[in-house]
Each structure stands twice: as C-alpha cells, then as structure tokens.
Amino acid sequence: MTELHHALKTSADYQALPAKVSQLVLKQVEKTFKSSQKAEEQFKKSPNKFTGEPKLPRYKDKKKGRNVLTYNYQAISKK
C-alpha cells in the first residue's frame, strides 16, 4: 500500500479528502484487488465452484458510479 500511497499523494483527488480518509480508500482498493486475485487462484484450482471466470475490479462511472467512503472519528471535527 505504501507504493500506491506515494504514487497518489500528489494527486488532486487524493489531496481533496482528509489524509485518514484517503488512506482508508487505498486500503479498500487494496482489499478489493487482493480478493480478486484470491478468486482467480480459486478459479484455477476448481472452476466448477464459479459461474464464470472472475474479472478484475472495474472503475466506477465518474457521474453515476458510487462507492463506499469511510470517515473515521479522527477525520471529522466539530467547529
């Protein structure tokens, strides 16, 4: 995850969110890709457990796409 963090930390989208939230988004992306890789490995071992071959996660549509955004208590402040 640190490689991904260093690659994206100068991105405007990454900087638009609080640091903790951006890091949580990266963790979610990492978890999604790891589960995708695990599904591919399982598919190679026993394809009969799947209805089709697992595919890589895709990007959401920029206008209509929705995704989970997690704010922890440290990212929210009361003024």
N, C-alpha and C positions, 0 to 999 in steps of 0.2 A: 504494500500500500504506500510505502514512503516514496517509491519511484513515481507512482501516479500523483501523489501529493505534490512532489517537486515539479513535475511536468505541468501541473494545472494551477499552481499557486499564483501565477501572474495573470491568469485568465480573468477577464472582467466578470464573467458569470460566477466563478469561484469566489471572487472577492466581494460580490454583491451580497452574499449571505454571511452571517456571523461565522467565525472560524470553526466553532464547535459543530455547527450545522453542516458546513461544507465537509468536514471530516466524517460526519455520520453518513452523508450522501455517498462519499467514496467507499465507506465500509459496506453500505448496501449494494453498491455496484460490484465490489469485490465478491461479496457473498453470492450474488446472482450468477456471476461468471464461474465461480467455483462449483456451484450446484449444477450448472450447465455442463461443466467438464465431467463431474461425477456421473451425471446422467448418461453422457456419451460413453464413458467407461462401462457402465452397467449395461448399456445397449449392446456394446460389442460382446460382452460375456453372455447375455441372454436376451436377444431381441424379441423373444416371444412375450416378455413382460410389458412391452410397449406397444402402443397402437401405431406408432410411426417413429422415424428417426428423430432424436432430439436436435433442435437447431439452436444456434447462438441467440442470445437475447438481442432484441432489436431496439433501436431508439424510438421514443415516442414521437408522435406528430407534434410539431412546435406549437400549433394553435389548439388542437383538440386533445393532445396527449396529457395524461395525468399520471402522477407518480406520488409515492409516499414521501413526505418531507417531515423529518423528525426534529422537533425542537426540544432540547432537554432544559431542565430548570436553569442551567447556567447561561443559556442563550437568551433568556427572556428577562428583561429588567422592568422594574416599576419606577416611573419617574414622577 
